[in-house]
Amino acid sequence: MNVLGNSRITKRGAIVLLLISAALLSACSSTKMAYRYADWGIVWWVEDYVTLTGAQKQQLNTDIDQLRQWHCSTELPRYQVWLTGLESDIRQGNLDQAALAYHQDQLFDFFDPLLTRVPPIAANLLASLSDPQVRELAENMEQNQEELENKFLADDPDATATARAERTQERVERWLGDLNANQKAIVNTWSSQRGRQTEIWLEGRRNWQLALLDTLQRRDEAGFSGEVERLITESERFRGEEYQAMMAESQSAINTLIRDLVQASDSVHLTHLSGRAAELNDDFESLACSSAPEVAASPDDQMVR
């Protein structure tokens, strides 16, 4: 994927890389807290859809903790090396197109090792579900889907575009600081041109969930793990052709958005971005590969949420 496009790249092209890395590596205001409590958060998220037994929860905790231990010992050091190199290139002005292409490749290389380790964990849990748990999962997925459709599709197209622009601006400003008037106009225009993107995304989400439920009917068969792996690693195929076309168009549109925001940025934005990158790198450096907090299994503990 060519995030940088074919436009002329300057020092400000570093924004492209860090905006993407920000979305990938930190979805919480405190990276350290989010990472250390990832095990807990994942179990809570799963139980929003299906009530796990004590044995299932214990196995899931074990599987996720092993994943986290591998990730913090193997992958976090790679993130640090990449961020350190990128920060150095920003300071020294060594950001020609070849250097940026290198950083981009490094960033997206982070996906593959993680993606290959997720399917066995998912298959392990899904294969253990009982028939009542599968029915509970189906009901909760349907309810969640309806809630999302009511949230994102209830308004008229103009209101939907406005809401999309607000979400986009909030995410960008986390890494660039306050946008100037030109950048806000760029975000508003981009959001208004997305058409049926949200609707198609929701349709694709429903298609994938139906494929998952169909696969669960064969959870006792020998090929189940392979089917789960394909659902995860080839998810776009299950979401439908319209979704795949939308994603291709959206990818190009995001590239254009980033390029335009880069061109409209100034030194203040770069300073803010550099500080956020350094903060993220410091967070990674301080994260130790220790056991995650134990997730309590009792109903009383669940009430703490």
N, C-alpha and C positions, 0 to 999 in steps of 0.2 A: 504494500500500500504506500503510495507516494504522498505523504502528508504535506510535503513542502511544495508540491506542484512544480511547475516549470517557471515560476516567476523568479526574478532576480533576488538572490538571498543576500541580506546584509547582517550586521551584528544582531539586529533585532529578531532575526530568524530563530534565535534561541527560545523565544517565547513559545513558538510552536511546540517544541519538545517538552518544555516544562508544563505547559498547559495540559498536555496529554498525560504526562507522568503524574501530575497532580490528581487527575481524575482516576488514574489507575491505582496509585499507591496510597492515596489518603482520601477517604470519604468522611473523615471525622476531624473536628478541630484539633483534637489531640491524637496524633498518630500513635504515640506510645500507648495510650489508653486503649485505642481501638485494636491495636495489634495484640496486646497482652490479654484482652478479654474477647478475642475473636472466637475462641471455643465456646464460651458462654453465649455470645450473641448468635452464633449459628444454631445452637440447640434451641434457643428461644424462637428463632425464625422458623425452624422446622416445626416446632410445636404450635405455631400459629396455624398450621395446616393439618397436623395430625398429632394426636396424643400418643406419646411413646411410652412403652413399658419401661420399667427400671432397667432391664437387661439391654433393651435397645438404646436407651440413653447412655448407659455405661459404655457400650460398644462404640457408639458414635463419638463420645468424648475421647475414647482411646484413639480412634482413627484420626480425629481432627488434631489431637495433641501430637500425634506422630507426624502429621502433615506440617503442623506449625514448627515442630522441632527441626524437621528437614528444611523448611523454608527459611527459618531464621539463621540456621548454620550454613546453608548453601546459597540461598538467593539474596538475602539482605546484604551480605558482603559484595555481591555483584552490583546491587543498586548503589551502594556507597561508592564503589569504584567509578561507576558511570557518572553519578552526580558530581563527584570530585573532579573528574575530567571535564565535565561540562562547565562547571563553575570556573575552572582554570581557563578554558577556552574563551569564556565570556570576558574574564578579566583581561586576558592578553589580546583579545580581538582576533583570535584564531578561529574564525567561524566562516570559512569559505564554504561553498556548496558541498565539497567532498567531506569536510569535517562534519557538517550537519547531517549528511547522508549516513555517515558512520554512526553518529549518536542516535539517529532514528532507528537504524538497524539494531543497535544495542537495546534500545527501549523495547521494541517489539519482540525481540528474542526472549524477553522475560516471560512471555505468555506460554510458550510451548511446554517448558518443564512443569509448570504448575498445572496446565490443562491435562497432561497425561496422568497426573496423580489424583485427580478428582473423581473420574468415573468409578474406580473400584470402591471408593468410600460410598458413593451414591448407590451403586448396585448392591453393596453389602446391606445398607439400610433398607432399600426398597424390597429386596428379596425376602426380608424378614417380616414384612407387613402382613397382617391378617386381613381377611375379607372385610370385616367391619372397619378396619383402619383405612383400607383403600376407599371404601364408601365415604368415610369421613374426609379423606383427602379430596375426593372429587367434589363433595359438597362445599368444602371451604375454598377450593380453587374457583368454583363457579361463583360463590359469593364475593370473593375478592375481585374477580373479573368484572362483575356487575358494578362494584363500588368504583373501580377504576374508570369504567365506561361512563358512569354518572358524573365522576369528577372531571374527566377530561373532554367529554363529548357533549355535555349538557348545554354548554354555551354556544353562541353563534360563532362563526369562523373568526370574526374580528376579536372577540373576547378570548378565544382559544389562542390566537396569535399573540395577543397582549400578555397572557399568562406565560406562554412559552418564552417571550422576550424577557420577562421578569426573572424566570428561572435561569435563563442563559446568562443574563447580566450578573446575577448573584454569584454564579459559579466562576465566571471570568474575574470578577472583582476580588474574589478570594486570593487570586494569584497576581493580578495586575494592580490592585488598588482601585480607587474610584475612576471610572471611565470618563473620558471627556465627552463633550456634546457630539462630536463626530463619531466616536466609537459607539455611543448609545444609538445614534441613528443607524449605524451599520447593523447593530444587533436587531433593532426593530424591523428594518427592511428584510433582513435574513429570515426572521421569524414569520413575517407575513407571507413569505414565498414558499413555505413548507407544505402548503396544500393539505392533502389528506394524510400526512405523515403519521400523526398520532393515531388516527383511525386504523391505518394499515398496521402500525405497530401492535395495536390491541388485537386485531384480527390474527396476526401472526402469533401472538402470545397464546390466544385461544387454540389455534391449530396445534401448537407445540404441546399444550397441556392435554389435548385430546389424544395426541400420539403417545404421550406418556401413559395415560390411562389405558390405552390399548396395549401397550407394552407390558403393563403390570398384570394383565390377564395371563401372561406367559412367564410369570416370575419364578415358576417352579421348573421351567425348562432349561436345558443345558446352554442354550444360546442367549439367555437373558442378559448376562453381563455385557456381551457384545452389542446388544440392542441399546442398552443404557449408554454405553460409550459413544455410539453413533448419535444418540439424542443430544449428547453434550458437545461432542467435537464437530458435529455437522448440523447444528441446531437450525441454521438458516434454511436448510433443505426441507425440514419439517414444517417450517413456518409459511411456506407457500411461495409461488413465483412472484406474486405482487410484492411480498415482503422483500424478497431478494432484489428485485428491481429498485424498490424504495431505498434499500440499504446502499446500493451502488450509487444512486443519485445523491443520497444523503451524505455519503462519504465525500463526494466531490464538493457538495455544498459546504460541508464543514471545513474542507481545505480552503475554500474561498473565504469563508468567514474568518478563519485564523489569519490568512494572508492579509485581509483588509484591516483586521485589528492590529496586526503587526505594523503595517504601514502607517496607521494612525496613532501609534504609540509615541511616547517621548521618554526622556531619561528618567523621569520620576517613576514611570511604569517599570522600567528595567531595574531600577534600584529596589523597588518593592518586590519584584520577581526574584531578584538575586537573594534578597533576605529570606524569602519563603523557601527557596531552594536550599539555602544554608541551614535553615531551621529543620527542614525535612531530613537533610543529611545528618544533622546532630541527633535527631530522633532515632534514626536507624543505628547510629553508632552506640547509643545508650541502651538499645534493646538487647537484653541478655536471653540466651536460650535456656530459660528456666521453665519449670512446669507451670502451666496456666492455672488460674484459680479453679478450685473444684466446683463443678456445677451441682448444686443441691437437687435432689430428686423429689423431695417431699412437697405436697401441695402448699404447705405453709410458706416454704421458701419461695415458691412461684409467686406468692402474693406481693413479694418485695418489688416486683416490676411495677 
